[in-house]
């Protein structure tokens, strides 16, 4: 799931430094982090993949403000 999330991020135009998913040192967690997110988002790999698929816009559409994990979680709950 982490590889698939990173593949989607590359397709959306993000470099690894800007936004990528990494395995967390905590068991069963993945991290979405980089310069285009205000702070890392940590959750299960399934949830992080869903965030990347459904909520992370293409890099060209993001604008100058970084993604905010709290806003992503709020939108995920809808």
PDB file as gemmi writes it, atoms N, CA and C in Angstrom:
CRYST1    1.000    1.000    1.000  90.00  90.00  90.00 P 1                      
ATOM      1  N   UNK A   1       0.809  -1.196   0.000  1.00  0.00           N  
ATOM      2  CA  UNK A   1       0.000   0.000   0.000  1.00  0.00           C  
ATOM      3  C   UNK A   1       0.857   1.267   0.000  1.00  0.00           C  
ATOM      4  N   UNK A   2       1.974   1.212   0.680  1.00  0.00           N  
ATOM      5  CA  UNK A   2       2.874   2.361   0.700  1.00  0.00           C  
ATOM      6  C   UNK A   2       3.424   2.618  -0.694  1.00  0.00           C  
ATOM      7  N   UNK A   3       3.824   1.561  -1.383  1.00  0.00           N  
ATOM      8  CA  UNK A   3       4.336   1.719  -2.747  1.00  0.00           C  
ATOM      9  C   UNK A   3       3.266   2.293  -3.670  1.00  0.00           C  
ATOM     10  N   UNK A   4       2.040   1.821  -3.539  1.00  0.00           N  
ATOM     11  CA  UNK A   4       0.938   2.315  -4.380  1.00  0.00           C  
ATOM     12  C   UNK A   4       0.678   3.792  -4.081  1.00  0.00           C  
ATOM     13  N   UNK A   5       0.683   4.181  -2.801  1.00  0.00           N  
ATOM     14  CA  UNK A   5       0.465   5.585  -2.433  1.00  0.00           C  
ATOM     15  C   UNK A   5       1.558   6.466  -3.037  1.00  0.00           C  
ATOM     16  N   UNK A   6       2.802   6.021  -2.967  1.00  0.00           N  
ATOM     17  CA  UNK A   6       3.900   6.806  -3.541  1.00  0.00           C  
ATOM     18  C   UNK A   6       3.800   6.893  -5.062  1.00  0.00           C  
ATOM     19  N   UNK A   7       3.365   5.820  -5.682  1.00  0.00           N  
ATOM     20  CA  UNK A   7       3.156   5.833  -7.135  1.00  0.00           C  
ATOM     21  C   UNK A   7       2.098   6.878  -7.503  1.00  0.00           C  
ATOM     22  N   UNK A   8       1.001   6.921  -6.741  1.00  0.00           N  
ATOM     23  CA  UNK A   8      -0.048   7.902  -6.994  1.00  0.00           C  
ATOM     24  C   UNK A   8       0.459   9.331  -6.790  1.00  0.00           C  
ATOM     25  N   UNK A   9       1.258   9.530  -5.745  1.00  0.00           N  
ATOM     26  CA  UNK A   9       1.815  10.864  -5.497  1.00  0.00           C  
ATOM     27  C   UNK A   9       2.708  11.314  -6.649  1.00  0.00           C  
ATOM     28  N   UNK A  10       3.523  10.411  -7.213  1.00  0.00           N  
ATOM     29  CA  UNK A  10       4.375  10.758  -8.350  1.00  0.00           C  
ATOM     30  C   UNK A  10       3.510  11.118  -9.557  1.00  0.00           C  
ATOM     31  N   UNK A  11       2.419  10.336  -9.763  1.00  0.00           N  
ATOM     32  CA  UNK A  11       1.507  10.622 -10.868  1.00  0.00           C  
ATOM     33  C   UNK A  11       0.847  11.990 -10.697  1.00  0.00           C  
ATOM     34  N   UNK A  12       0.645  12.396  -9.451  1.00  0.00           N  
ATOM     35  CA  UNK A  12       0.038  13.703  -9.161  1.00  0.00           C  
ATOM     36  C   UNK A  12       1.060  14.833  -9.208  1.00  0.00           C  
ATOM     37  N   UNK A  13       2.332  14.498  -9.466  1.00  0.00           N  
ATOM     38  CA  UNK A  13       3.345  15.515  -9.672  1.00  0.00           C  
ATOM     39  C   UNK A  13       4.202  15.867  -8.469  1.00  0.00           C  
ATOM     40  N   UNK A  14       4.171  15.073  -7.418  1.00  0.00           N  
ATOM     41  CA  UNK A  14       4.973  15.348  -6.225  1.00  0.00           C  
ATOM     42  C   UNK A  14       6.294  14.586  -6.272  1.00  0.00           C  
ATOM     43  N   UNK A  15       7.378  15.261  -5.911  1.00  0.00           N  
ATOM     44  CA  UNK A  15       8.650  14.564  -5.726  1.00  0.00           C  
ATOM     45  C   UNK A  15       8.626  13.947  -4.332  1.00  0.00           C  
ATOM     46  N   UNK A  16       9.549  13.044  -4.061  1.00  0.00           N  
ATOM     47  CA  UNK A  16       9.597  12.406  -2.742  1.00  0.00           C  
ATOM     48  C   UNK A  16       9.825  13.435  -1.634  1.00  0.00           C  
ATOM     49  N   UNK A  17      10.616  14.471  -1.907  1.00  0.00           N  
ATOM     50  CA  UNK A  17      10.866  15.503  -0.899  1.00  0.00           C  
ATOM     51  C   UNK A  17       9.602  16.309  -0.595  1.00  0.00           C  
ATOM     52  N   UNK A  18       8.756  16.489  -1.593  1.00  0.00           N  
ATOM     53  CA  UNK A  18       7.553  17.295  -1.397  1.00  0.00           C  
ATOM     54  C   UNK A  18       6.448  16.545  -0.682  1.00  0.00           C  
ATOM     55  N   UNK A  19       6.241  15.276  -1.021  1.00  0.00           N  
ATOM     56  CA  UNK A  19       5.184  14.497  -0.389  1.00  0.00           C  
ATOM     57  C   UNK A  19       5.416  13.021  -0.685  1.00  0.00           C  
ATOM     58  N   UNK A  20       5.492  12.230   0.371  1.00  0.00           N  
ATOM     59  CA  UNK A  20       5.715  10.797   0.207  1.00  0.00           C  
ATOM     60  C   UNK A  20       5.171  10.055   1.414  1.00  0.00           C  
ATOM     61  N   UNK A  21       4.968   8.764   1.238  1.00  0.00           N  
ATOM     62  CA  UNK A  21       4.490   7.897   2.310  1.00  0.00           C  
ATOM     63  C   UNK A  21       5.631   6.986   2.722  1.00  0.00           C  
ATOM     64  N   UNK A  22       5.815   6.875   4.027  1.00  0.00           N  
ATOM     65  CA  UNK A  22       6.883   6.058   4.603  1.00  0.00           C  
ATOM     66  C   UNK A  22       6.306   5.122   5.650  1.00  0.00           C  
ATOM     67  N   UNK A  23       6.968   3.987   5.853  1.00  0.00           N  
ATOM     68  CA  UNK A  23       6.603   3.106   6.954  1.00  0.00           C  
ATOM     69  C   UNK A  23       6.976   3.797   8.259  1.00  0.00           C  
ATOM     70  N   UNK A  24       6.100   3.734   9.217  1.00  0.00           N  
ATOM     71  CA  UNK A  24       6.341   4.345  10.525  1.00  0.00           C  
ATOM     72  C   UNK A  24       7.089   3.363  11.418  1.00  0.00           C  
ATOM     73  N   UNK A  25       7.850   3.875  12.373  1.00  0.00           N  
ATOM     74  CA  UNK A  25       8.466   2.963  13.341  1.00  0.00           C  
ATOM     75  C   UNK A  25       7.424   2.271  14.219  1.00  0.00           C  
ATOM     76  N   UNK A  26       6.223   2.829  14.285  1.00  0.00           N  
ATOM     77  CA  UNK A  26       5.138   2.211  15.043  1.00  0.00           C  
ATOM     78  C   UNK A  26       4.516   1.101  14.201  1.00  0.00           C  
ATOM     79  N   UNK A  27       4.257  -0.036  14.775  1.00  0.00           N  
ATOM     80  CA  UNK A  27       3.673  -1.147  14.013  1.00  0.00           C  
ATOM     81  C   UNK A  27       2.308  -0.779  13.427  1.00  0.00           C  
ATOM     82  N   UNK A  28       2.112  -1.131  12.173  1.00  0.00           N  
ATOM     83  CA  UNK A  28       0.823  -0.923  11.525  1.00  0.00           C  
ATOM     84  C   UNK A  28       0.508   0.503  11.157  1.00  0.00           C  
ATOM     85  N   UNK A  29       1.507   1.365  11.123  1.00  0.00           N  
ATOM     86  CA  UNK A  29       1.285   2.775  10.790  1.00  0.00           C  
ATOM     87  C   UNK A  29       2.127   3.180   9.582  1.00  0.00           C  
ATOM     88  N   UNK A  30       1.605   4.145   8.845  1.00  0.00           N  
ATOM     89  CA  UNK A  30       2.328   4.754   7.738  1.00  0.00           C  
ATOM     90  C   UNK A  30       2.293   6.261   7.945  1.00  0.00           C  
ATOM     91  N   UNK A  31       3.286   6.954   7.401  1.00  0.00           N  
ATOM     92  CA  UNK A  31       3.391   8.405   7.531  1.00  0.00           C  
ATOM     93  C   UNK A  31       3.325   9.060   6.162  1.00  0.00           C  
ATOM     94  N   UNK A  32       2.487  10.070   6.033  1.00  0.00           N  
ATOM     95  CA  UNK A  32       2.473  10.934   4.859  1.00  0.00           C  
ATOM     96  C   UNK A  32       3.204  12.193   5.289  1.00  0.00           C  
ATOM     97  N   UNK A  33       4.360  12.458   4.671  1.00  0.00           N  
ATOM     98  CA  UNK A  33       5.136  13.615   5.108  1.00  0.00           C  
ATOM     99  C   UNK A  33       5.905  14.214   3.944  1.00  0.00           C  
ATOM    100  N   UNK A  34       6.379  15.431   4.159  1.00  0.00           N  
ATOM    101  CA  UNK A  34       7.147  16.141   3.155  1.00  0.00           C  
ATOM    102  C   UNK A  34       6.960  17.633   3.327  1.00  0.00           C  
ATOM    103  N   UNK A  35       7.505  18.399   2.395  1.00  0.00           N  
ATOM    104  CA  UNK A  35       7.451  19.858   2.501  1.00  0.00           C  
ATOM    105  C   UNK A  35       6.082  20.430   2.152  1.00  0.00           C  
ATOM    106  N   UNK A  36       5.212  19.640   1.533  1.00  0.00           N  
ATOM    107  CA  UNK A  36       3.886  20.132   1.126  1.00  0.00           C  
ATOM    108  C   UNK A  36       2.789  19.774   2.115  1.00  0.00           C  
ATOM    109  N   UNK A  37       3.164  19.273   3.308  1.00  0.00           N  
ATOM    110  CA  UNK A  37       2.194  18.989   4.369  1.00  0.00           C  
ATOM    111  C   UNK A  37       2.737  19.623   5.646  1.00  0.00           C  
ATOM    112  N   UNK A  38       1.850  20.291   6.393  1.00  0.00           N  
ATOM    113  CA  UNK A  38       2.278  21.069   7.562  1.00  0.00           C  
ATOM    114  C   UNK A  38       2.961  20.211   8.619  1.00  0.00           C  
ATOM    115  N   UNK A  39       2.466  19.016   8.838  1.00  0.00           N  
ATOM    116  CA  UNK A  39       3.084  18.066   9.756  1.00  0.00           C  
ATOM    117  C   UNK A  39       2.703  16.666   9.278  1.00  0.00           C  
ATOM    118  N   UNK A  40       3.475  15.649   9.636  1.00  0.00           N  
ATOM    119  CA  UNK A  40       3.176  14.309   9.133  1.00  0.00           C  
ATOM    120  C   UNK A  40       1.790  13.816   9.554  1.00  0.00           C  
ATOM    121  N   UNK A  41       1.180  13.074   8.674  1.00  0.00           N  
ATOM    122  CA  UNK A  41      -0.086  12.402   8.949  1.00  0.00           C  
ATOM    123  C   UNK A  41       0.243  10.940   9.179  1.00  0.00           C  
ATOM    124  N   UNK A  42      -0.070  10.427  10.357  1.00  0.00           N  
ATOM    125  CA  UNK A  42       0.200   9.033  10.692  1.00  0.00           C  
ATOM    126  C   UNK A  42      -1.120   8.289  10.863  1.00  0.00           C  
ATOM    127  N   UNK A  43      -1.232   7.161  10.184  1.00  0.00           N  
ATOM    128  CA  UNK A  43      -2.427   6.324  10.306  1.00  0.00           C  
ATOM    129  C   UNK A  43      -2.100   4.968   9.708  1.00  0.00           C  
ATOM    130  N   UNK A  44      -3.101   4.115   9.611  1.00  0.00           N  
ATOM    131  CA  UNK A  44      -2.876   2.807   8.999  1.00  0.00           C  
ATOM    132  C   UNK A  44      -2.540   3.012   7.526  1.00  0.00           C  
ATOM    133  N   UNK A  45      -1.809   2.089   6.925  1.00  0.00           N  
ATOM    134  CA  UNK A  45      -1.494   2.222   5.498  1.00  0.00           C  
ATOM    135  C   UNK A  45      -2.745   2.345   4.627  1.00  0.00           C  
ATOM    136  N   UNK A  46      -3.824   1.674   5.018  1.00  0.00           N  
ATOM    137  CA  UNK A  46      -5.072   1.754   4.246  1.00  0.00           C  
ATOM    138  C   UNK A  46      -5.641   3.168   4.257  1.00  0.00           C  
ATOM    139  N   UNK A  47      -5.636   3.798   5.429  1.00  0.00           N  
ATOM    140  CA  UNK A  47      -6.177   5.160   5.542  1.00  0.00           C  
ATOM    141  C   UNK A  47      -5.295   6.150   4.793  1.00  0.00           C  
ATOM    142  N   UNK A  48      -3.977   6.006   4.920  1.00  0.00           N  
ATOM    143  CA  UNK A  48      -3.076   6.918   4.231  1.00  0.00           C  
ATOM    144  C   UNK A  48      -3.238   6.766   2.714  1.00  0.00           C  
ATOM    145  N   UNK A  49      -3.385   5.557   2.228  1.00  0.00           N  
ATOM    146  CA  UNK A  49      -3.624   5.349   0.796  1.00  0.00           C  
ATOM    147  C   UNK A  49      -4.929   6.020   0.376  1.00  0.00           C  
ATOM    148  N   UNK A  50      -5.960   5.899   1.178  1.00  0.00           N  
ATOM    149  CA  UNK A  50      -7.239   6.547   0.860  1.00  0.00           C  
ATOM    150  C   UNK A  50      -7.083   8.063   0.816  1.00  0.00           C  
ATOM    151  N   UNK A  51      -6.333   8.632   1.748  1.00  0.00           N  
ATOM    152  CA  UNK A  51      -6.078  10.080   1.748  1.00  0.00           C  
ATOM    153  C   UNK A  51      -5.389  10.482   0.450  1.00  0.00           C  
ATOM    154  N   UNK A  52      -4.371   9.732   0.054  1.00  0.00           N  
ATOM    155  CA  UNK A  52      -3.637  10.047  -1.178  1.00  0.00           C  
ATOM    156  C   UNK A  52      -4.562   9.925  -2.389  1.00  0.00           C  
ATOM    157  N   UNK A  53      -5.338   8.860  -2.443  1.00  0.00           N  
ATOM    158  CA  UNK A  53      -6.233   8.640  -3.587  1.00  0.00           C  
ATOM    159  C   UNK A  53      -7.313   9.712  -3.694  1.00  0.00           C  
ATOM    160  N   UNK A  54      -7.958  10.030  -2.568  1.00  0.00           N  
ATOM    161  CA  UNK A  54      -9.172  10.834  -2.594  1.00  0.00           C  
ATOM    162  C   UNK A  54      -8.989  12.308  -2.236  1.00  0.00           C  
ATOM    163  N   UNK A  55      -7.994  12.632  -1.427  1.00  0.00           N  
ATOM    164  CA  UNK A  55      -7.935  13.974  -0.849  1.00  0.00           C  
ATOM    165  C   UNK A  55      -6.731  14.820  -1.250  1.00  0.00           C  
ATOM    166  N   UNK A  56      -5.641  14.199  -1.623  1.00  0.00           N  
ATOM    167  CA  UNK A  56      -4.464  14.973  -2.020  1.00  0.00           C  
ATOM    168  C   UNK A  56      -4.653  15.423  -3.466  1.00  0.00           C  
ATOM    169  N   UNK A  57      -4.678  16.742  -3.697  1.00  0.00           N  
ATOM    170  CA  UNK A  57      -4.870  17.235  -5.061  1.00  0.00           C  
ATOM    171  C   UNK A  57      -3.584  17.091  -5.883  1.00  0.00           C  
ATOM    172  N   UNK A  58      -3.673  17.200  -7.189  1.00  0.00           N  
ATOM    173  CA  UNK A  58      -2.448  17.244  -7.999  1.00  0.00           C  
ATOM    174  C   UNK A  58      -1.573  18.407  -7.543  1.00  0.00           C  
ATOM    175  N   UNK A  59      -0.271  18.244  -7.659  1.00  0.00           N  
ATOM    176  CA  UNK A  59       0.676  19.260  -7.193  1.00  0.00           C  
ATOM    177  C   UNK A  59       0.393  20.623  -7.811  1.00  0.00           C  
ATOM    178  N   UNK A  60       0.025  20.653  -9.069  1.00  0.00           N  
ATOM    179  CA  UNK A  60      -0.226  21.919  -9.761  1.00  0.00           C  
ATOM    180  C   UNK A  60      -1.432  22.662  -9.194  1.00  0.00           C  
ATOM    181  N   UNK A  61      -2.342  21.936  -8.530  1.00  0.00           N  
ATOM    182  CA  UNK A  61      -3.555  22.549  -7.981  1.00  0.00           C  
ATOM    183  C   UNK A  61      -3.424  22.927  -6.511  1.00  0.00           C  
ATOM    184  N   UNK A  62      -2.361  22.495  -5.846  1.00  0.00           N  
ATOM    185  CA  UNK A  62      -2.256  22.698  -4.401  1.00  0.00           C  
ATOM    186  C   UNK A  62      -2.065  24.160  -4.028  1.00  0.00           C  
ATOM    187  N   UNK A  63      -1.334  24.903  -4.817  1.00  0.00           N  
ATOM    188  CA  UNK A  63      -1.080  26.298  -4.478  1.00  0.00           C  
ATOM    189  C   UNK A  63       0.070  26.413  -3.485  1.00  0.00           C  
ATOM    190  N   UNK A  64       0.151  27.559  -2.825  1.00  0.00           N  
ATOM    191  CA  UNK A  64       1.307  27.810  -1.960  1.00  0.00           C  
ATOM    192  C   UNK A  64       1.129  27.315  -0.525  1.00  0.00           C  
ATOM    193  N   UNK A  65      -0.104  27.076  -0.102  1.00  0.00           N  
ATOM    194  CA  UNK A  65      -0.325  26.618   1.276  1.00  0.00           C  
ATOM    195  C   UNK A  65      -0.143  25.106   1.376  1.00  0.00           C  
ATOM    196  N   UNK A  66       0.466  24.638   2.445  1.00  0.00           N  
ATOM    197  CA  UNK A  66       0.638  23.191   2.598  1.00  0.00           C  
ATOM    198  C   UNK A  66      -0.663  22.506   2.995  1.00  0.00           C  
ATOM    199  N   UNK A  67      -0.712  21.210   2.765  1.00  0.00           N  
ATOM    200  CA  UNK A  67      -1.830  20.406   3.266  1.00  0.00           C  
ATOM    201  C   UNK A  67      -1.781  20.413   4.790  1.00  0.00           C  
ATOM    202  N   UNK A  68      -2.930  20.300   5.416  1.00  0.00           N  
ATOM    203  CA  UNK A  68      -3.002  20.263   6.872  1.00  0.00           C  
ATOM    204  C   UNK A  68      -3.651  18.947   7.298  1.00  0.00           C  
ATOM    205  N   UNK A  69      -2.953  18.148   8.118  1.00  0.00           N  
ATOM    206  CA  UNK A  69      -3.495  16.849   8.526  1.00  0.00           C  
ATOM    207  C   UNK A  69      -4.882  16.937   9.156  1.00  0.00           C  
ATOM    208  N   UNK A  70      -5.139  17.935   9.980  1.00  0.00           N  
ATOM    209  CA  UNK A  70      -6.455  18.057  10.617  1.00  0.00           C  
ATOM    210  C   UNK A  70      -7.557  18.238   9.574  1.00  0.00           C  
ATOM    211  N   UNK A  71      -7.276  19.025   8.551  1.00  0.00           N  
ATOM    212  CA  UNK A  71      -8.258  19.228   7.483  1.00  0.00           C  
ATOM    213  C   UNK A  71      -8.467  17.952   6.675  1.00  0.00           C  
ATOM    214  N   UNK A  72      -7.390  17.226   6.422  1.00  0.00           N  
ATOM    215  CA  UNK A  72      -7.518  15.953   5.701  1.00  0.00           C  
ATOM    216  C   UNK A  72      -8.364  14.969   6.503  1.00  0.00           C  
ATOM    217  N   UNK A  73      -8.131  14.888   7.802  1.00  0.00           N  
ATOM    218  CA  UNK A  73      -8.919  13.978   8.650  1.00  0.00           C  
ATOM    219  C   UNK A  73     -10.394  14.386   8.681  1.00  0.00           C  
ATOM    220  N   UNK A  74     -10.639  15.681   8.735  1.00  0.00           N  
ATOM    221  CA  UNK A  74     -12.012  16.172   8.739  1.00  0.00           C  
ATOM    222  C   UNK A  74     -12.714  15.787   7.437  1.00  0.00           C  
ATOM    223  N   UNK A  75     -12.042  15.975   6.325  1.00  0.00           N  
ATOM    224  CA  UNK A  75     -12.633  15.627   5.031  1.00  0.00           C  
ATOM    225  C   UNK A  75     -12.795  14.112   4.890  1.00  0.00           C  
ATOM    226  N   UNK A  76     -11.904  13.356   5.474  1.00  0.00           N  
ATOM    227  CA  UNK A  76     -11.977  11.899   5.420  1.00  0.00           C  
ATOM    228  C   UNK A  76     -13.211  11.375   6.168  1.00  0.00           C  
ATOM    229  N   UNK A  77     -13.589  12.058   7.227  1.00  0.00           N  
ATOM    230  CA  UNK A  77     -14.707  11.617   8.063  1.00  0.00           C  
ATOM    231  C   UNK A  77     -16.066  11.880   7.403  1.00  0.00           C  
ATOM    232  N   UNK A  78     -16.109  12.693   6.373  1.00  0.00           N  
ATOM    233  CA  UNK A  78     -17.387  13.027   5.730  1.00  0.00           C  
ATOM    234  C   UNK A  78     -17.942  11.888   4.929  1.00  0.00           C  
TER     235      UNK A  78                                                      
END                                                                             
